[in-house]
Amino acid sequence: MQRNRALVHPDRVRELFAEQRDELRRMGERHLAQVAVLRARIAALEGEIEEVRAQHADLRAAVLARTKAEVEVQAIFRRRRHQPRRPALAKIRPGRPAPTMGPGTPTFSTVRNACVSNEESQQGWI
């Protein structure tokens, strides 16, 4: 019995290694082709991302402008709809005693007529 007997001939081992190298080379080429396709898809998606970012910026600016306009409209509406609960206070109040001349004060003829009508009512003429 031989102890160092080769199970596979050395030429066959070389053939197997050559086949394995060729298969690894083909796998490497396929891998590089797939990487190139993926990189192209990434580049296309990056372009789309930039477009979406630009659209997002436009939409955001429009939303901010609309929000600002809504706030302004609400402020105007509040100012316009404000109804005072009572009339505003007079800017000038009459002093004491009340004025005897001017608009809203009785004239001599109205006072005399009032006095005359008061006397007549007391005497029973009316």
C-alpha positions as CSV (number, residue, x, y, z in Angstrom):
1,M,0.0,0.0,0.0
2,Q,1.2,3.4,-0.9
3,R,0.7,6.2,1.6
4,N,1.5,9.3,-0.5
5,R,-0.7,8.3,-3.4
6,A,-2.4,11.3,-5.1
7,L,-6.1,11.1,-5.4
8,V,-6.3,13.7,-8.1
9,H,-3.8,14.3,-10.9
10,P,-2.0,17.7,-10.6
11,D,-3.1,18.6,-14.2
12,R,-6.7,18.1,-13.1
13,V,-6.1,20.4,-10.0
14,R,-4.7,23.1,-12.3
15,E,-7.8,22.8,-14.6
16,L,-10.1,23.2,-11.6
17,F,-8.3,26.2,-10.3
18,A,-8.4,27.8,-13.8
19,E,-12.2,27.2,-14.0
20,Q,-12.6,28.7,-10.6
21,R,-10.6,31.8,-11.6
22,D,-12.7,32.2,-14.8
23,E,-15.9,31.9,-12.8
24,L,-14.7,34.5,-10.3
25,R,-13.7,36.8,-13.1
26,R,-17.2,36.5,-14.7
27,M,-18.8,37.0,-11.3
28,G,-16.7,40.1,-10.8
29,E,-17.7,41.5,-14.2
30,R,-21.4,40.8,-13.5
31,H,-21.0,42.5,-10.1
32,L,-19.4,45.6,-11.8
33,A,-22.2,45.7,-14.3
34,Q,-24.8,45.6,-11.5
35,V,-22.9,48.3,-9.6
36,A,-22.9,50.5,-12.7
37,V,-26.7,50.0,-13.1
38,L,-27.3,50.8,-9.5
39,R,-25.1,53.9,-9.6
40,A,-27.0,55.1,-12.7
41,R,-30.3,54.6,-10.8
42,I,-28.9,56.5,-7.8
43,A,-27.9,59.4,-10.0
44,A,-31.4,59.5,-11.5
45,L,-33.0,59.4,-8.1
46,E,-30.7,62.1,-6.9
47,G,-31.9,64.3,-9.8
48,E,-35.5,63.5,-8.7
49,I,-34.7,64.3,-5.1
50,E,-33.4,67.7,-6.2
51,E,-36.6,68.4,-8.1
52,V,-38.7,67.3,-5.2
53,R,-36.6,69.5,-2.8
54,A,-37.2,72.5,-5.1
55,Q,-40.9,71.8,-5.3
56,H,-41.0,71.4,-1.5
57,A,-39.2,74.7,-1.0
58,D,-41.8,76.4,-3.4
59,L,-44.7,74.8,-1.5
60,R,-43.3,75.7,1.8
61,A,-42.9,79.3,0.7
62,A,-46.5,79.3,-0.5
63,V,-47.8,77.8,2.7
64,L,-45.8,80.4,4.8
65,A,-47.1,83.2,2.7
66,R,-50.7,81.9,3.0
67,T,-50.4,81.5,6.8
68,K,-49.0,85.1,7.1
69,A,-51.9,86.4,4.9
70,E,-54.4,84.4,7.0
71,V,-53.0,86.0,10.2
72,E,-53.3,89.5,8.7
73,V,-56.9,88.8,7.5
74,Q,-57.8,87.6,11.0
75,A,-56.3,90.7,12.5
76,I,-58.2,93.0,10.1
77,F,-61.4,91.0,10.7
78,R,-61.1,91.3,14.4
79,R,-60.4,95.0,14.2
80,R,-63.4,95.6,11.9
81,R,-65.8,93.4,13.8
82,H,-65.1,94.9,17.2
83,Q,-68.3,96.3,18.5
84,P,-68.0,98.6,21.5
85,R,-70.3,97.7,24.4
86,R,-71.0,101.4,25.2
87,P,-70.4,104.6,23.4
88,A,-67.0,106.2,23.8
89,L,-66.5,108.7,26.6
90,A,-66.7,112.3,25.7
91,K,-63.4,114.0,25.1
92,I,-64.5,117.2,26.8
93,R,-66.8,117.1,29.8
94,P,-68.8,120.1,30.8
95,G,-67.6,121.8,33.9
96,R,-69.6,122.6,37.1
97,P,-71.9,124.4,36.9
98,A,-73.1,123.3,33.5
99,P,-72.6,125.8,30.7
100,T,-75.4,128.3,30.2
101,M,-74.7,129.0,26.5
102,G,-74.1,126.9,23.5
103,P,-75.7,123.9,21.8
104,G,-77.9,121.8,24.0
105,T,-78.6,124.6,26.5
106,P,-82.1,126.2,26.6
107,T,-82.6,129.7,25.3
108,F,-84.5,132.5,27.1
109,S,-87.6,131.9,25.1
110,T,-87.8,128.2,25.8
111,V,-87.3,128.9,29.5
112,R,-90.0,131.6,29.6
113,N,-92.4,129.3,27.7
114,A,-91.7,126.5,30.1
115,C,-92.4,128.9,33.1
116,V,-95.6,130.2,31.5
117,S,-96.9,126.7,30.8
118,N,-96.0,125.6,34.4
119,E,-97.9,128.6,35.8
120,E,-100.9,127.8,33.6
121,S,-100.9,124.2,34.7
122,Q,-100.8,125.3,38.3
123,Q,-103.7,127.6,37.8
124,G,-105.7,125.0,36.0
125,W,-105.8,126.7,32.6
126,I,-104.6,123.7,30.8
